[in-house]
Each structure stands twice: as C-alpha cells, then as structure tokens.
Amino acid sequence: MRVGVVWAVSTLTMLALAGVLPDFRLQSEDGDSVTQVGLTAAWGAGAFGLLSALVWPLLVRALLLVPALVLGLLVFFLNGSLLLMALSLIPADRAEAAPETAVVVAAAMSAVASATSTALAVRDDGAYRRRLYRLADRRRRRRGPGAPGSAEPPPGLLFLQLDGVGHEVLRDAAGRGLMPTVAGWLEHSHRIAPWRTDWSSQTGASQLGILHGSTFDVPAFRWYEKDTGEVVVCNRPTSAAELQRRAVARTGDGGLLTLDGASRGNLFSGGADQLALVLSVSARRGRANRSRAGYFAYFSDPANAVRTALSFTAEVGREIGQAVRARLRGAGPRVSRGGLYPLIRAFATVVERDVVVAAVIGDLLAGRAAIYADLVAYDEVAHHSGPRGRDTDQVLARLDRSLALISRVAEHAPRAYRIVLLSDHGQSPGETFLGRYGLTLKDLVRAGCGLPVSRRAGRTRSGAEARAAVLAALHRPVEAGEEAHPRPGPDPVVLASGNLAVISFPDLPGRATRARIERAHPALLPTLADHPGVGFLLVDGEVLGPGGATARLSEPGAAEALLAPFGPGAAEAVRRTDSFPHVPDVMVNSAYDPRTGEVHAFEEQIGSHGGLGGEQGHPFLMWPTALSEPDPHLVGAEAVHHVLRRWLREADGPQVPLGTAGARGTKGADGAERVGGDIRDTGEGSTVTAPARRNLSFRRGPRAG
C-alpha cells in the first residue's frame, strides 16, 4: 500500500511539474487526452522509481572514491540522467525534458517520494521495526548457520563524541529539556562525570589521546617544528596523518578500533578499517582509503542528497538571520560571521551530521564491534555564537534528535549496543584579544621584538575543525605556502590555538633559553607578561606572570601557587607540556577571569578552547550503568583511552597490538604487558594467553600511519 501511495504522489508531482516547467512535456506533439497524460506520468514515475531502486545503488558503489562533496553534487546530475532514461522508456516518445530541467524534476520527485515514504513509515512503527529486523536478519543469514560469529555476539560499543560540549553545558541542556534523549538516559540508564583535559584543550590532542592512547608532543593546535621547518596543524590532513603515525609508534598499538571498528567524522582513524570523513586519511588516494559502507549508506538513496541540500540551504539562511539579529541587537561580544562562514557552518551542522549519522546507522545494522563518531555541529556554532545562547540551544536540540534516531536503530541491530557519550573539550566564552585590546598577539610580539607593526590590525583566521573538513572533502589543502613553511629569518612565528598561542624563533636553533631570548629581544617577555590580556608565559621551564612573577617548574609548589587561578592541575599540565621535544620557545596563555569564566581567544572566536581557563578544560564522559565505573578524577585524554579500552575488554572485544608478536616485556597504550606475543593485563582486566587465543578472532593490525 505504501508503494502505491508513493507512486501516486510521484505521478501527481510529475504532472504538476509538467504543467509548470516549459521544457518538460508528458504528451505527444499532437496532444493527448487527460487520461493518456495521466498514464504517461504514471509510467514515467514508475520507471524512475524502479531505476532509482535498482540502478542507483550500483552507480554509487562505482563512485565511492569521489570526494564527499563532489559526490553530493554529482548526485543531482546522475539523478537527472536516470529521469531521462525513465522518460525514454515511455512508448511513442510522449515524454521529453531538457537535461537541466531533468535535474530539477528528478530532485523534486526524489524529495517528494522520500518525504511521503518517511511520513507513512513514521505513522507505521510496526513496518519500521519489521524493516530493521529484515535488514538485521539478512546479515545474520549471510554468515550461514555454522559460520564463525553466527552465535549471539557480545555487546558492541558505540562512542558518540559531541564535539566541544562541556560537562556543565550538557547537564544544563538536559535539565532544561533541550535534550530529552540525554535526560532520559541520565535518569534511567547512564551516569555522567567530568574529566580534565591537558593544557592543549582541543580536538587534535584529545582525540589523538582517546583513539590512539597518546597526547605526547602535541603542545597546541598548531605549532612550528624547527627540525623540519614546518608548521604542524592538527586539522591539516598531512599533519593529522603524521601525528597518528607518531602515536602508533609510541604506543606500539594500532588504536582503539583495530578489531572490527569504524571511525566516522574524526581527525584520526583509531586503527579502524571502516572510515568516513576521517581527516588523517583524506589526503591519500586509493580504494582502501574510502569507506564504502559509510558513503554507500548515505548516497544509496538519491533523496538523501535532496534532503541535505534543502536542509543546507535552510541552515545558511538561519545563520544569516541569526547574525543579522545579533548585529541589530548590538549583542556582544561578537565576531564576523560573513564570507564563507554560513556555508562552513551548514556543512558542519547538516552535511557532516547527515553523513556521519547515516554511517553510524549502517555500522549498527552491520553489527560492528566498536564505533566512534564525532558530531562537530555544536563546536562550530559555539565558536561564532558563544557557548551558551539561542543559537547553540537549537544545535543541541537537533543533536539530541540524532541521538534518539541512533538509539532507536540500535534496538534492532544484530547485537546489543552500549552507547557511550563523551566530549573532547568544552568551550570558554569571552571577547577576543583583538576585540578587547585592538591588536593581535602577533602585532604585540612584533612590537616587543622591535619589528614594524601594521597600522591596520589584521584578523587571525579561525582554525575550527569544520573548515578543515570542508577542504578535505574537496581534496583541498587546509594551509599551504608560507603558512605551512615559514621563511627562515629573524621574524618570530606566532601561531594561535584558541586562547593559547606559541612563539618560535626560526633563527635560534633548538629550544631557545630565556637568556638567549632576552639577549635577542630584551623587551619581548616583559611586554607579554605584563599585558592585561595575557595570563602567563612558559619559557624554558619557567612560568612568567604579571608584575615580574616567576616560578621554576622544577621548584615544588612554586608553579602551583602562580597558576592557582587557572584551577587544579594547571601546574602539572604545564609541567608535562614543558617536557615535550617540540615545545615552542614561548607559550602564551590568555588571561582568565574565574568570576565570569571568560578568556580571550587569540583567534576570531567568542567561544574558544585550546588552553587553560574555564569550562574549555572540563568535557564529560557519560556511560551506561552496565559498564564499570571510571576513576572519579580522570585527567587527560590518555586516561579516557584506558577507560574505553577497559570497557571494550568487558564487552569481550580485545584489541590487536601493532607490535611484533615476539617482542617481550613491552607495554602498550592500554597498560597491558605483552610477553612472547601474549597479552597479560597488568591493570584492570583479564589475562589473554596463548591457549585462550585459540578462542578469539585476531587479525593483522593496520600499518603505522
């Protein structure tokens, strides 16, 4: 009955479009009766529906290596081609359409048919559930009755990262009814706790630690490495691939997702085979670097592209309207929201969300053991609208609807799933450094070095993850030229990472000592340390504060006293960063007001993260009560990684170490000691020895990098 209704609605849509569009006809040149025109429309609508169901999936599979955004645009032209094929099947050449008109007609018919089918399915919960059961049962039958894995599989784990959502923001949204799904989980099945980031409170460091077990030598979102002469940027594909390679080499392990895992919308792969919108592999070419399941799950229905295009357009209009209202109200603080930003925001809140959610649904129905997905919508909007307000409330509500959809699908998956929510960092509000003081940090550094400063203050471009995802989807480099490879010379390299900035002197080899910096630029350090927008500096193992305050990190208690306003653990976080091989010559953390929670971003962001101060350093971890309790005082993304590892072991999902099986006495990122190829857990969890390994399914881990 549903098929008949959709067919009838599609027929009426085709008739209406034929009456409106001049280059689209459904009758012969001599004219036809109303009945004949109706039959022609029904024939065309039926042929188009059959071609969409039978031919379209094959076309998408053949085009999965095409970049994501290009494939999304190509959908419209391929859909128009299918319509032209359908019209050519109508007898007596009664139907004809111009190619450009066919694209419009196909898009409209796909949207109407999809909306009609969805509306009917929503009203028929039984049909929806039966369809999911059929999909799950089909996959079980493919394994065969005696195939490995045909028995009831252990529970899978689904990790959903709400990028940039702090602990207090999530609790507040659930309490105010903005996120009823999250509120229901907290009331009946889940618990929540905050955790504390390292000094570099940003996705690059946190997600590398969560997925690969190491945040070592990641001092900021972007920094300059003197040994290579390159700027490392966490959201540049080549940099992400290198950081992942270093983490794998350091831990000796492929990542959290090496056994039947899927990575969706992340900066790093986590060792997963199934990938979609993963930045660290986006610069590569070849079939092995594209997730067939991920893109196929989304584009196999041509109506998805139509729905996403309509939602994309609506989101662009919503952003423009919100920006205009903020300007008319004189709301502050405020940053520029023009140029390409409305398109970048729409990509993060619509395109990336739709593809990632569709990929996760495909993973659930495929019964994958471990899935990690990042939803970046809130983080992108909060950068330009602030962490709290009407704009971000709307985004949180839409994210909750995505969680509800994923949860409903998980109920019909071929295995039970435990859903873990978490975030990589929070966001701290505050006026930008440029907005408050009328100059950028780079201008201040150049003035302190006695170098010429432009009379017109320039803006520091935001490095939000969504912009990089757009460029990666188009196979375009995030940064190139002088920004990636600064020219050698006396000019300092100044790079911003939220309210954290780094300064390097390319002409000074190695890490510059304080004495050497003061000889070369006597006024620089006092100029920075005494500026009201600067909280503290890190220079050669020493913390410099306002008014000449200094504290050696090696002196017990000195740094703790100086950094006390930045919260517990601040001194330890700075001390750890100081030990990194690529720590910059000078690190600058903005001022922080504990009363208001405000910081001053060195980028154009009124909601920022990247350094110390406020809610940016307090993300959350939310887990089902069926899992064991984590440590109540989790510090650092590496600690979160260990917890997720433990939960995978509890779900009978051992991970595969990357190291050589014969290596003895080595330890992986999960704290397990590997002796002669066996895994002996030295912490929480069971021992897996050679005899037990016969009952487990192991495979070769991915190659480093």
N, C-alpha and C positions, 0 to 999 in steps of 0.2 A: 504493500500500500504506500509506503514511504517513497519507493522508486517511482510509482505512478504519480504521486503528488509533485515530486521534484521535476519529473518530465513535463507535467502540465504547466508548472510555473515557468520552466525554461522555455517552453513553447510560447507562452504569453509574453515573456521577456523578449524573445526573438521577434515576435510580431510587433511589439511596441518599438523596438529599435529600428525595424524596417520602415516604420512609419515616420520616424524622426530623422534618421540619417540619410542623406541624399545618395550616398554611394553604396547603399545596401538595399537589394531588392529580393523579394520572395515570390515573384510571379514572372511568367514569360512576357516577352515584349508585346504580345498581342493582348495581354490582360487575362486574368483568371477570375473564377468565382471566389466568393469569400470562403467557401468550403475547401476549394482547391488550395488557396493560400494557407489556410489553417493546416491542411495535411502536409504541405511543403514545410511549414515551420516545425511541425511535429517530427517529420522525417529528419530535418536538419538538426533539431535539438537532440533527437535520439542518437544520430550518428556522432555528433560532437561528444555526447556523454559516453558512448562506447569507446571512442578513440581516446578520450581523457583517461578512462579506466584501464584500457589495455596497452596503448602505445606510450602514454606519458611516463609511466614508471621506467620503461626501457630507455627513453630519452634521457631522463635524469641520471640514471646509472652511468650512461655513457659520458655525461658531462660533469661528473663529480670532481674532476681535477680543476675545473674552472674556479677562479677566486669567488668567494661567497657573494659579494655584492654584484659582481658581473653576472653570476648565475641568477641572482634575484631579478636583475633587469632583463636577462635573456629569456626568463620565463614568459614574459609578456609576448615577445615575438614568436616563440615556439608555440604558445597557446593560440596566437593568431593563425599560425600555419596549420595547426590542427583544425581550426574552424574552416579554413579554405579547403582542406581535404574533405571535411564533412559536407560542405556545400557542393563539392564536385561529385559526391555520391548521389545527389538528388537527381532523379530522372528528368530528361527533357531540358536540362540546363535552365531550370526555373529559378535558381538562386545564384546570386553573384554579389561580390563585395570587393571593394578596393583593398589592397593589402593593409594600408594604415587604418582603414575602417574595421577590418577584420580583427586587428589587435584590440580596438575599443570594444567591439561586440563580444569577443571571447572573454575579455576581462570582466565585463558586466555580467555575462551569463555565468561565469565561474563564481563570481561573488554572490549572485542571487541564489544559485543552486546550493552553494555551500551554506549560506545563511538559512535557507529553507530546510536543508537536511539537518543542520545543527539544531534549529528550533524544534523540529519534530523529535530528534533524539533526546533533547533536554526534557521534553514532555513525556518521554517514554524511558524511564530509568531501567526498566527490565530489558529493553532492547540494547541499551548502552552496556549493561553488565554482560548480557549474552555475547555481544560482540567482543568484549575484552576477554571473556572466558574462551571464546573460539580462538582468538589470537594466541593466548597462552597455551591452550591445549594443542594447537597446531605445532608449536615449537617443541612441546614435550613429545609429540608423536614422531617428529623428525629424528629424535635421538634413538628411537627404537626401544622395545621393551627390555632388552638386555644390555643396552649401551651404558657406558660409564656415565654417571650423573643422572640416570633415569630414576633413581630413588629420590625421596624427598630431600631437596638440597638444604643446607644450613641457611640461616637468615643472612641476607645481604645487608650492606651498609650503604646508605645514601647520605653523602655530606653535601649540604647546601650552604654556600657561603653568601651571606648578604653583605656585599662589599661596603665598608665604611660605616655600617650601622653599629653604633656604640651600645654598651650594655644598658645605660640609662635610657637611651632613645628607644630601644626595643621594649623595655619594661613599661615606659610611658605610653608607647603606641598601643601595646596590648591592653593596658589599663584603661585607656580612653576609648576602646572599641574600634580603633583603626585597623587592627589586625586580629579579627575574631578567631582565625585558624590558630595563630600562635597562642592567643589567650586560652583557647580550648586545650591545646597541648599542655600548657603550663598547669592548667587546673587538673587535668586527668592523667597525663602520661609522661610528662617531661619535667626536668629540672634545669635550672639555669644558674650560671655563675660567671663573673667577670674573670678575665685574665689580663696580664700586663705585658705589653709589647717591649721590645728592646728600644734603644734610643731612636733608631730608624723605624718610626711607626708608619710604615707604608706597605702597599701590597707586594712590592718586589721582595722585600726582606721577609715579611710574614708568610707569604705563600710559598716561598722557597723553603722556609723552615718547616711549614706544615706538611708540604708534599714530599720534600727531599731530606728533611731532618737536619738542615744546616743553614744558619744565617751568618756563618763566619765570613769575614771580609766583605760584608755589604754595609758600608758605613752610612749610606744615604740612598736616595732615589737615583741620583746622578752624581758622579764624581770623576775626577781626572786621574788616570794612572800614568805615572811618569815613565815606567819601564816600557810601555807601548806607545805613549804619546796619544792615547785615545781617551775620549770621554765615554764612560760606561753609563748607559741609561736603562733602567730596569724594563721599560716598556718598548725598547727597540729590539726587534727580533734577534739580531745577531748578538746583542748583549745578553738577552734572556737565554739564548742557547749556550753562551759561554758560562753564565752563572750556573745553569743547570749542570753543565759538564763539570765545573769545579765542585759542586755539591756532591755529585755522584762519586767523583774521585776521592773526596774527603771522607765520605761515609762508607764507601765500598758497597753501596746498595742502590738499586735502580730507582727506588721511590715507593711511596705508599700504595700505588695502584698497579704494581707489576703483575699481580695474579688476577686475570680476568677483570681488569679495571677499565674505567672510562673517564676521560678528562674533558670537561666541557667549559669553554669560555674562560680558561685560566691563562696565566702568564707562563706556567710550566706544565709539563706533561704528567709528572708524578710517576713516570715509568709505564703509563697506560698504553695499550695498543689502540684503543678506540679514542680518536681525537676529533674535536670540532672547535674551531675558533681558539686554538691554543697558540700563543704568540711565539713560544720558543721553537716551534717547527714551521711557522708560517713563511719563513724566508727560504725554505727548502722547496725542491721540486720533486715530483715523482708520485706514483700512486700510493706508496707506503706512508706518505705524509698527509693524506686526506682521510677523514673518517667517512667511509661510505655510508655507514648506518646513520651517522649524525645528520648529514645533509639530505640523505635519501628520506629520512623520517619527516623532514620538513617540506621538501620540494616535491615529493611524490604526489602531493595534492596541489594542482596548479592554483586552486583557490587560496592557498596559503599566501602566495605572493601578492594576490589582490588584496586580501585582508590586511596584510602587513603594510602594503603601500597606502591603503586608506588610513590605517592607524598612524603610520609615519607622517602623513600629511596633517592629520589632526594634532599630533604631538608638536609639530613645527608651529602650527597656529596657536596651540596652547602656550608654548614657550614665548612666542612673540607677544601674546596678550598679557602674560604674567610680567614680562619685562616692562611693557608699557605702563601697566598699573603700578608697578614698583616705582617707576620714574615719576609718574603723576602724583603719587602719594608722597614723594620725597623720602622714601624709605632708605634707611642707611644702617649699616654700611652697604655699599653697592659697588659692583664691578660691571664692566662692559659685557653685554650679552648679545652683541650683534655679530656681523660677519657670518662665519660658518657655524657658529656655536649652536643655533637652533637645529641644524642638520645633525651635528655631532650628538646633541642630547637625544634627538629622535632615534638615532642609531642605537644608543645605549639603552634607552627605555623601551624601545619597540623591537627593532630588528634583532639585536643581540639577545634580548629576552626571549623572543619567539623561537629563534633557532635553538637556543640552549634548552629551553623547556621542552621543545619537541624532541631534542636529542635525549634528554633525560627520560622522557616517556618511552622512547624506543629502547633505551637501556633497561628500564624496568620490565617491559614486556619481553625483552630478551633474557632477563634473569641474570644480569651481570652481578658479580660478587661485590664489587666496590665501585662507587660512582662519586666523583667530586665535581661539582659545578659551581660557577661563580656568577652571581647576578649583580651587575655593576650599576643598575639604574640609580639607586639612592646616592651612591658616592658621586656620580657625575652631577646630579642636580644640586646636591648639598654644597659642592664647590662654588657654585654661582648664585645659589639662593639662600645659603646658610643651612646649618644642620637641623634647625627647627623652624617650622612655619607651614603655611598652607601648601606651598609647592611640594615640599618633601612629604607632608602628610598624604597627599594624593599618590605619590610614588609608593609609599609604604603600603597603602591600601591595595594598590594594584599588585605589588609583590605578594601580599597575603593571598590574593585570589590565585596567583600562580602556585603558591604552596598548597592551596586547597585542591587545585586540579591535580597536581602531582600526587598528593596524598590519596585522592580517590582512585587514581590509576594504580597506585601501589597496592591497593586492596585486592586487585585482580591479577597481580603479577604471578609468575610461576613459582616464586619463592616469597617468603615473608621478608619484609624490609624494615630495618630500624633507621629512622630518619633523624639525622643529627644536624642541627642548625648551628652555624658559627659565623663569626666575622673576623676579618684580618686586622682591623683597627677601628677607631672611632673617628670623630671629627670635632675639632675645636673651633668655635666661632671667633670673629674678630676682624677689625678693619685691616686692610693690607698695609704693609710697611710703606709702600708708595703713597697710598691714600692718606695715611696719618702724617707722614713726615715730608712728603713732596719730592722724594728722590728714591731711587732704587738702592739696594745694598751694593750693587756693582758700582754705582756712582760714588757711594760713601767710601768704598775700598779704594777706588782710583784717587779720590781726594786725599785719603790718608797716605797714599803712596806718592803724592805729589805729581800725579799724572793729570792731563787735561780731562775735564768732565764736560759732557754735552750740556748746553744750556737748557735743552728740552729733555725732560725726564722721559725715558722710554719705558715701555711696559715689559715685564718679564712674562713670556708666554707660559701658560699653564701646561703642566705635564700630565694631565688627567689620563687615566687608562683608556677611556672611550676613544679619544682622538687616535691613540696608537692602534686600537682595534680596527677603526675605520681604515686607516692607511694599510694595515696588514691585510685586511680583507681585499684591498685593491692591489696588493703586492707592491706597495709604495714604501720607501724607507721612511722611518719616523724622523730622523735627522741625518743630515749629510753635510759634506763640505767642512767649513771652518768650525761649525758647532760640534761636529764629531771628532775633528782633528785640529785642535787649535794650533796656530802657527807658533813656533818657538820664538822666545824673546822675553823681554823684561815685564811685559804686561801680565798681571795675575789672571788666572782663570777662576771666575766666580760663577758658581752653579747653585741654583735654588732647588730645594726639595721641601715644599710646604713652608713651615716656619723654621726649617733647618737649612743652612747654607754652608758650602765648603769653599775654601780658597786654596789654590795651589799656585806655586811659582815654578813654571817650567824651566827657568834658567838656574834653579837651585837643585842640584841632584839629590836624590833620596828625600827622606823626610826632613824638612828644614827645622833646625833648633830655634828656640826663642831668641837666643843671642844673635843668630845669623839673620833672622827676620828683622830684629831691631837695628842691626847694623845697616841693612839694606834699606829699610823703611822705618825710621825711628818713630814717626807719628802714627803708624797704622794701628798697632794694638791698643794704645790709649784711646784713639779715635773711636774704635769699635766698642771697646769695653765700657766706655763712659756714655755711649749713645743711649737715650731713653728707650729706644726700640729693641735693644739687644739685652738678652738676659745674661748670657755668659759665653765665654770662648773656651775652646780646648786647643792648647798649643804645646806640643812636645811634652805630654804627660802632666801638664799643669792646667788648672782651671782658673781663668781670669774673670773676675766680676767687676761691677761698677765701683768707682771710688778707690781703685788700686787694690781691691781684694784679690788674693791669690790663694790657691790650695794645691799642693802636690798630691797627685792621686796615690802615690806611694806612702803618704803620711796618714796613718789611721785616724779617721774621724774628721779630717780637715775638709775633704770634698763633701762629705755628708752634711756638714754644717752650712757650707756655702750654697749647696744645691737643695737645701731643705724645702724652699718654697715650691719646687717642682715635683714634690711628692716622694713617697717612699720608693726606694730602689733607684732613684735617679743617679746617684753617685756610682752605683755598681754598673748601671747601663753605660755610663760614660767611660768607666774604667775598662769595661770589656771592649768597647769600640777602640779605645786607645791602643789595644794590643793587636789590631788588625794590620796586616802587611801593607795595605793600600790606604791607610788612614791619611786624609789630606793634611796639608801643612797647618791650616787653621780651620776649625769647625765653629760655626756661629749658630747659637740657638736664640730665637727671638725672646723678647720679654714675655712674661706670663703674669696675669693678674688672678690670684687664687679666688678673689671675691666674685668675679664675673666669669671666670673660666676662659677669658679671651687671650688670644695670641695674635701675632702679626705675621701673616704669611709673606714670604719674600717673592711669591708668585701672585698672580691676579686671582685670588681665591678668598672668599669671605667665610668659607668653611674649609679648614685645611687640616692636614696631618703630615707627619714626616719627622717631627722632633718631639721634644718633651713639653708637657704643659697641658693640663685639662683632659677632656674626655677622649682625645685622639689616642691616648695610650691605654684605653680600657675597653677593648672589644669583649665579646661574650662567647660562651660555649654552652649550648643547650642540648641535652641528651635524654633519650628515653630511660625510664627507671629500670628497664631490663638490663641495662649496662651498668658496670661497676662505677663507683663514684671516683671522679678525678681528684687530684690533690686540691684542697680548697684555696691554695695560693699559687696558681700557675704563673710562672714568669718566663716569658719568651716563647716564640713560635716553636722552637725545638721541643720544649716541654709539651706543647699541644700535640706535636707529632708523636711523641711517645705514648700519649693517652690514646690517640686514634689507632696506633699500632696495637696497643693492648686490646682495644675493642674489636679489632679485626681478628685477633687471636681468639677472643672469647666467642666470636661467631664462626670459629673453625675456618679462618681464612688466612693461612700462613703466607708470608711474603717471600719472594725469592731473592737471596743476596746476589749481588753482581760479582762479588769477588771469586777467585779461583777456589774450586772445591777443596783443593789440597792445602790451602793456607791454614796455618794453625795459630791459635791464640789471637785472632783478630776480632775486633768488636765493630759491629755495625751501628747504624743510627738508632736502632731500637734498644741498644744496650745488651744485645744478645752476643754471647761469645761463641765464635764458630771454631770448632776443633775438628780437623780432619774432614771438613765438609758437613759435619753435623751441626745442629743449632742447639745450644744449651743456654736457655734464658737465665741470665744472672740476676734478673729483677723479678717483675711480676709476670707470671705466666708459666706455661708448662715447658717441658723439655722435649725436643724433637730429635730423636737419634736415628741411626741408620736403619734399625729394624722397623721403626714406626714409619719411616719414609715410604715404605712399600705401599702403605695405605693412603698416601697423599698423591695428588697430581701436581707434579713440578714441571716447569718448562724453563727454557733459557731466557734470562732477562735481557732487556734491550741494551744495545751498545751504549757506551758513555757518550753523552752529547747528542 
